Amino acid sequence: MSGNLLNRVFLARLAGTAVFDPNGDPVGKVRDAVATLRTNNLPPRILGLVVEVPLRRRVFVPITRVTSIESGAVVITGLLNMRRYETRPGEVLVLGDMLDRSITLIATDEAVVVEDMAMEQNYSGDWLISRVHIMRSGRGFRRKGATSTVAWEDVIGFAHTEQNQGVTNLLLTLANLRAADLATVLQDLPAKRRVEVAGALADERLADVLEEMDEDDRVALLAELEGERAADVLGEMDPDDAADLLREIGQERAEALLELMEPEDAEDVLRLMTYEDYSAGGMMTTEPIVMSADYSVADALAAVRQKEISPALASQIFIARQPLETPTGRFIGTVHYQRLLREPPSTLLGSIVDTHSRGVKPDASLHEVSSHLASYNMLSLPVLDANDRLLGAITVDDVLDHLLPENWRHDHREKSPVSYKEG
């Protein structure tokens, strides 16, 4: 995250705070925060905020989209998913489920009431509930007790029961797995439990997992998701992976899901679906890091630090004329990440751009693309149209996906030490 973030945020006080987009336009107001409880009384992790937008619709904003929390304002970035928020297994609403309940102060075995909770960001960027503001029992008629703020570890009593406790416990067990390993675990689960776990995963997490699954498995899993959920997950996938998946599920189902997707997401995916699967256009992503020549090295380094950017895409910045969304204005060249590290932060990208960078046309074959990457020792490659506009970029991992045998993920799973069996 970047921007102005308070070190400690009390969530009851945050309720009602105005939410703005990066341009300063109002989006809505904070109504709650969504958390997930963890085992061994570890501080709960904040997943996101519940924001009330016009027409009193409450939607979910991932905490990773929050760029600034200041007194009286929360700023978010990215597209707003307008799907009405509903809690899933393993999730709790901080204000709705955890405030005003009686818990126990461990040191004195005293019953206290929760008045507020504070979240703090740790070294890895996660927001955790670290403090609990409590009120002790008052003495005498209508007398309020003393209040104080204690560490999360100093109290007990938040453990909650879920109708599907098995799924909740399983999610806690799998929380720290990489997407590829979680895909392996899902493959080993019974079909019914696999669908239950997928239903409880956040959209972004499930999207990452689907990208790592075999073709048949991910088609089967997507078929089990209801329309709006499936469309939301597709919107969180890389456009090239979403296009591949939609090609696999059949035209009628694909068209129905595209109708449910956010227009901007659907537009990117539709554009990719017009290309052959094994062509440069079919393999590329439409969301590389694109900047104009008047951006600085500091701007570029901030962009590659984003967690959602893959290492291959973060390896270089593509420089183009406005507009910077693909298809861009005329493509100028690239700046490699290593060059960024050697230059002062204020240096303009236009002064260090490699204008000799060669791209490929969208109809280039898999052999042409792989040969180009190998010849020039590149991790990503620009895809250009006939007018030298940047359409997207192909990363080396995209090429490997197409070069390896169709069942390579299955073979990898058989050799992988990661597995999970219920019993």
C-alpha positions in Angstrom: 0.0 0.0 0.0 1.0 3.5 -0.5 -0.3 6.9 0.6 -1.1 8.1 4.1 -2.0 5.1 6.3 -2.5 5.6 10.0 -0.5 3.1 12.1 -3.6 2.2 14.2 -7.2 2.5 13.1 -10.1 2.1 15.5 -12.8 0.5 13.4 -15.9 1.7 15.2 -14.6 5.3 14.7 -14.0 4.5 11.0 -17.6 3.7 10.5 -19.3 6.4 8.5 -16.1 7.7 7.1 -16.4 8.9 3.5 -14.7 6.8 0.8 -13.1 8.5 -2.3 -11.6 7.2 -5.5 -8.0 8.5 -6.6 -9.6 11.5 -8.4 -11.2 12.7 -5.2 -14.8 11.7 -6.3 -17.0 10.3 -3.5 -17.7 6.6 -3.7 -19.7 5.9 -0.5 -19.2 5.4 3.3 -17.5 2.8 5.4 -20.1 0.6 7.2 -18.0 -2.3 8.6 -14.8 -4.3 8.2 -14.5 -7.9 7.3 -12.1 -10.1 9.2 -11.2 -13.8 9.5 -10.4 -15.4 12.8 -7.3 -17.5 13.2 -6.3 -20.5 15.3 -4.3 -20.3 18.6 -5.9 -16.9 19.4 -3.7 -15.2 16.8 -4.9 -11.6 15.8 -7.6 -11.8 13.1 -6.7 -10.7 9.6 -8.7 -7.9 8.0 -9.9 -8.9 4.5 -11.5 -5.6 3.5 -14.2 -2.9 4.2 -17.9 -3.0 3.6 -18.8 0.3 1.9 -22.3 1.6 1.4 -22.6 3.1 -2.1 -25.7 4.9 -3.6 -29.0 3.2 -3.4 -27.9 1.8 0.0 -26.1 -1.1 -1.6 -23.3 -2.5 0.6 -20.3 -3.8 -1.4 -16.9 -5.3 -0.5 -13.6 -3.5 -1.0 -10.5 -5.6 -0.5 -8.1 -4.0 2.1 -5.4 -4.2 -0.6 -7.3 -1.6 -2.6 -7.1 0.9 0.2 -4.3 3.4 -0.4 -5.0 6.0 2.2 -6.7 6.2 5.6 -6.8 9.6 7.1 -9.1 11.4 9.6 -12.4 11.8 7.7 -11.4 10.1 4.5 -10.6 6.7 3.0 -9.1 6.5 -0.5 -9.4 3.4 -2.6 -8.0 2.4 -6.0 -9.2 0.0 -8.7 -12.6 -0.8 -10.1 -15.4 -1.2 -7.5 -17.2 -4.6 -7.6 -20.9 -3.6 -7.3 -22.0 -7.1 -6.2 -23.9 -6.9 -2.9 -21.7 -8.1 -0.1 -22.6 -11.3 1.8 -20.5 -12.9 4.5 -18.9 -16.2 3.6 -17.8 -19.1 5.9 -14.7 -18.1 7.9 -15.6 -14.3 7.7 -16.9 -12.1 10.5 -18.1 -8.5 10.5 -16.1 -6.6 13.0 -18.8 -4.1 14.0 -21.8 -6.4 13.3 -20.5 -9.6 15.0 -17.7 -8.7 17.4 -18.7 -5.4 19.1 -20.9 -5.2 22.2 -20.3 -8.8 23.1 -19.1 -10.1 26.4 -15.6 -11.6 26.5 -13.1 -12.5 29.2 -9.9 -10.7 30.3 -7.4 -13.5 30.7 -5.3 -11.9 33.6 -8.3 -11.5 36.0 -10.9 -13.9 34.5 -13.2 -10.9 34.4 -16.1 -10.5 32.0 -15.8 -7.3 29.9 -17.7 -5.8 27.0 -16.1 -5.0 23.6 -16.5 -1.3 22.7 -14.1 -1.0 19.8 -11.3 -2.8 18.0 -8.2 -1.4 16.3 -6.3 -2.8 13.3 -2.6 -2.3 12.6 -0.5 -3.1 9.6 2.3 -5.6 10.1 5.7 -5.8 8.3 4.3 -7.9 5.4 1.5 -5.4 4.7 -1.4 -7.4 6.3 -3.9 -5.6 8.5 -4.5 -7.4 11.8 -6.8 -6.6 14.7 -4.2 -5.9 17.4 -6.1 -4.1 20.1 -9.5 -4.4 21.8 -11.1 -1.5 23.6 -13.1 -2.9 26.5 -15.5 -1.7 29.3 -15.5 -3.3 32.7 -18.7 -3.8 34.7 -19.8 -0.7 36.5 -20.9 -0.5 40.1 -24.1 1.0 41.2 -27.3 1.8 39.3 -26.6 3.1 35.7 -22.9 3.6 36.3 -20.6 2.9 33.4 -17.4 0.9 34.2 -13.9 1.9 33.5 -12.6 1.5 29.9 -9.2 0.5 28.6 -7.5 -0.8 25.5 -5.8 -4.2 25.7 -3.9 -6.4 23.3 -5.9 -9.0 21.3 -3.9 -11.8 23.1 -5.1 -10.6 26.5 -8.7 -11.6 25.9 -10.6 -14.7 25.0 -14.2 -15.4 23.9 -14.3 -14.5 20.2 -14.3 -18.1 19.0 -17.4 -18.4 16.9 -19.3 -21.4 15.6 -20.0 -21.9 11.9 -22.6 -24.1 10.3 -19.9 -25.5 8.2 -17.0 -25.7 10.8 -15.1 -28.3 8.6 -14.7 -25.8 5.8 -13.7 -23.0 8.2 -11.0 -25.2 9.8 -9.8 -26.3 6.5 -9.5 -22.7 5.2 -7.5 -21.8 8.3 -5.2 -24.7 7.6 -4.7 -23.8 3.9 -4.5 -20.0 4.4 -0.8 -19.6 3.8 -0.4 -22.0 0.8 0.7 -20.6 -2.5 -2.0 -20.6 -5.2 -0.3 -23.5 -7.1 -0.2 -25.6 -3.9 -3.7 -24.8 -3.0 -4.8 -25.9 -6.5 -3.1 -29.2 -5.8 -4.9 -29.6 -2.5 -8.3 -28.8 -4.1 -7.6 -31.5 -6.7 -7.3 -34.1 -3.8 -10.5 -33.1 -2.0 -13.8 -34.8 -2.6 -15.9 -33.0 -5.2 -18.5 -31.7 -2.6 -15.8 -30.3 -0.3 -13.9 -28.8 -3.2 -16.9 -26.7 -4.2 -17.5 -25.7 -0.5 -13.9 -24.5 -0.1 -14.1 -22.6 -3.5 -17.3 -20.9 -2.4 -15.6 -19.7 0.8 -12.5 -18.3 -0.9 -12.2 -14.6 -1.7 -12.7 -13.8 -5.4 -9.0 -12.8 -5.9 -7.7 -15.9 -4.1 -10.0 -18.2 -6.1 -9.0 -16.5 -9.3 -5.3 -17.2 -8.6 -6.1 -20.8 -7.8 -8.1 -21.3 -11.1 -5.1 -20.0 -13.0 -3.0 -22.8 -11.6 -5.5 -25.7 -12.2 -5.7 -28.2 -15.1 -8.2 -27.3 -17.9 -10.7 -30.0 -17.0 -10.6 -29.3 -13.3 -11.1 -25.5 -13.5 -13.9 -25.9 -16.1 -15.7 -28.3 -13.7 -15.2 -26.0 -10.7 -16.4 -22.9 -12.6 -19.5 -24.8 -13.6 -20.3 -25.2 -9.9 -20.3 -21.4 -9.2 -23.5 -19.4 -9.6 -23.4 -16.8 -12.4 -22.5 -13.6 -10.6 -19.8 -15.3 -8.5 -18.3 -16.9 -11.5 -18.3 -13.5 -13.3 -16.6 -11.8 -10.3 -13.9 -14.4 -10.2 -13.3 -14.2 -13.9 -12.9 -10.4 -13.5 -10.2 -11.0 -10.9 -8.2 -13.3 -13.2 -5.5 -12.1 -15.6 -7.4 -11.3 -18.9 -5.5 -13.9 -20.9 -6.3 -16.7 -18.3 -9.9 -15.6 -18.2 -10.1 -15.7 -22.0 -8.6 -19.2 -22.0 -11.1 -20.4 -19.5 -14.0 -18.9 -21.3 -12.9 -20.6 -24.5 -13.0 -23.9 -22.6 -16.5 -23.7 -21.1 -18.6 -23.4 -24.2 -20.0 -20.5 -26.2 -23.4 -20.2 -24.5 -22.0 -20.2 -20.9 -19.2 -17.9 -21.9 -21.5 -15.3 -23.4 -23.7 -15.4 -20.3 -20.8 -14.8 -18.0 -19.4 -12.0 -20.2 -22.7 -10.2 -19.8 -22.4 -10.4 -16.0 -18.8 -9.2 -15.9 -17.8 -5.5 -15.4 -17.8 -3.9 -18.9 -14.1 -3.0 -18.8 -13.1 -6.5 -17.7 -15.3 -8.1 -20.4 -13.9 -5.8 -23.1 -10.3 -6.9 -22.4 -11.3 -10.6 -22.4 -13.4 -10.4 -25.5 -10.5 -8.7 -27.3 -8.2 -11.6 -26.4 -10.8 -14.2 -27.4 -10.6 -13.0 -31.0 -7.0 -14.4 -31.3 -6.0 -17.9 -31.8 -5.0 -19.6 -28.5 -1.4 -20.4 -29.5 -0.8 -17.0 -31.2 0.9 -14.0 -29.5 -2.5 -12.3 -29.2 -4.0 -15.3 -27.5 -1.1 -15.6 -25.0 -0.7 -11.9 -24.1 -2.0 -10.1 -21.1 -3.6 -6.7 -21.8 -2.4 -5.3 -18.4 1.4 -4.8 -18.6 2.9 -1.8 -16.8 2.6 1.1 -19.3 3.9 4.6 -18.7 4.7 7.7 -20.8 8.2 9.1 -21.2 7.5 11.9 -18.7 7.1 9.5 -15.7 10.0 9.2 -13.4 12.1 6.3 -12.1 10.4 6.7 -8.7 7.0 6.3 -10.4 8.1 3.1 -12.2 9.6 1.6 -9.1 6.4 2.2 -7.2 4.4 0.5 -9.9 6.6 -2.7 -9.9 6.3 -2.9 -6.1 2.6 -3.7 -6.4 1.9 -7.2 -5.0 -0.5 -8.2 -7.8 2.2 -7.6 -10.5 3.9 -10.9 -11.4 7.7 -11.0 -11.4 7.8 -11.4 -15.2 5.6 -8.3 -15.8 7.6 -6.3 -13.2 10.8 -7.0 -15.1 10.2 -4.1 -17.5 8.2 -0.9 -18.1 6.6 -0.4 -21.5 6.8 3.2 -22.7 4.1 4.6 -25.0 2.3 7.7 -26.0 -1.1 8.5 -24.5 -3.5 6.8 -24.0 -1.7 4.4 -21.7 -4.4 1.8 -21.5 -4.1 -0.9 -24.2 -4.3 -0.4 -27.1 -2.0 2.5 -26.3 -0.7 5.3 -28.4 2.5 4.7 -30.4 4.9 2.3 -28.6 8.3 3.9 -27.9 10.3 1.2 -26.1 11.1 -0.4 -22.8 12.9 0.3 -19.6 14.3 -2.8 -17.7 13.9 -3.1 -14.0 17.7 -3.3 -13.5 18.2 0.0 -15.3 15.6 1.6 -12.9 17.8 0.5 -9.9 20.8 2.2 -11.3 19.2 5.6 -11.9 18.3 8.5 -9.6 14.6 8.5 -8.6 14.0 11.8 -10.4 15.3 10.6 -13.8 12.6 10.7 -16.5 11.9 7.4 -18.2 12.2 9.1 -21.6 15.9 9.6 -21.1 16.7 5.9 -20.4 14.2 4.1 -22.6 15.5 1.4 -24.9 14.0 2.4 -28.3 15.5 -0.6 -30.0 13.1 -3.0 -28.2 11.4 -5.2 -30.8 7.9 -6.6 -30.4 5.8 -9.1 -32.3 2.5 -8.9 -34.1 -0.6 -10.5 -32.5 -0.7 -13.3 -35.1 2.9 -14.4 -34.4 3.2 -18.1 -33.7 4.3 -19.8 -30.4 7.6 -20.7 -32.0 8.3 -17.1 -33.1 7.4 -15.7 -29.6 9.6 -18.3 -27.7 12.5 -17.8 -30.1 12.3 -14.0 -29.7 12.3 -14.3 -25.9 15.2 -16.7 -25.9 17.3 -14.7 -28.5 17.0 -11.4 -26.5 17.0 -12.9 -23.0 13.7 -11.2 -22.2 11.1 -12.1 -19.5 8.3 -10.3 -21.3 7.7 -9.2 -24.9 5.5 -6.4 -26.3 2.8 -7.2 -28.8 2.2 -4.5 -31.3 -0.5 -3.8 -34.0 0.2 -2.6 -37.5 0.3 1.0 -36.3 2.9 0.2 -33.6 0.3 0.5 -30.8 1.0 -1.6 -27.7 -1.8 -4.3 -27.5 -0.3 -6.2 -24.5 2.7 -8.2 -23.4 3.6 -11.9 -23.3 5.5 -13.2 -20.3 7.8 -16.2 -20.2 5.4 -18.0 -17.9 2.6 -17.6 -20.5 4.8 -19.2 -23.1 5.8 -22.1 -20.8 2.2 -22.8 -20.2 1.7 -23.4 -23.9 5.1 -25.2 -24.5 4.7 -27.8 -21.8 2.5 -30.9 -22.3 -1.2 -30.4 -21.6 -1.1 -32.6 -18.4 2.1 -30.9 -17.0 0.2 -29.7 -13.9 -1.0 -33.2 -13.2 2.5 -34.6 -13.5 3.7 -31.8 -11.2 1.1 -32.7 -8.6 2.1 -36.3 -8.5 5.7 -35.3 -7.6 4.6 -32.5 -5.2 5.0 -33.0 -1.4 1.9 -30.9 -0.8 -1.3 -32.8 -0.3 -4.3 -32.8 2.0 -6.7 -35.6 2.8 -9.7 -35.3 5.1 -10.3 -38.0 7.6 
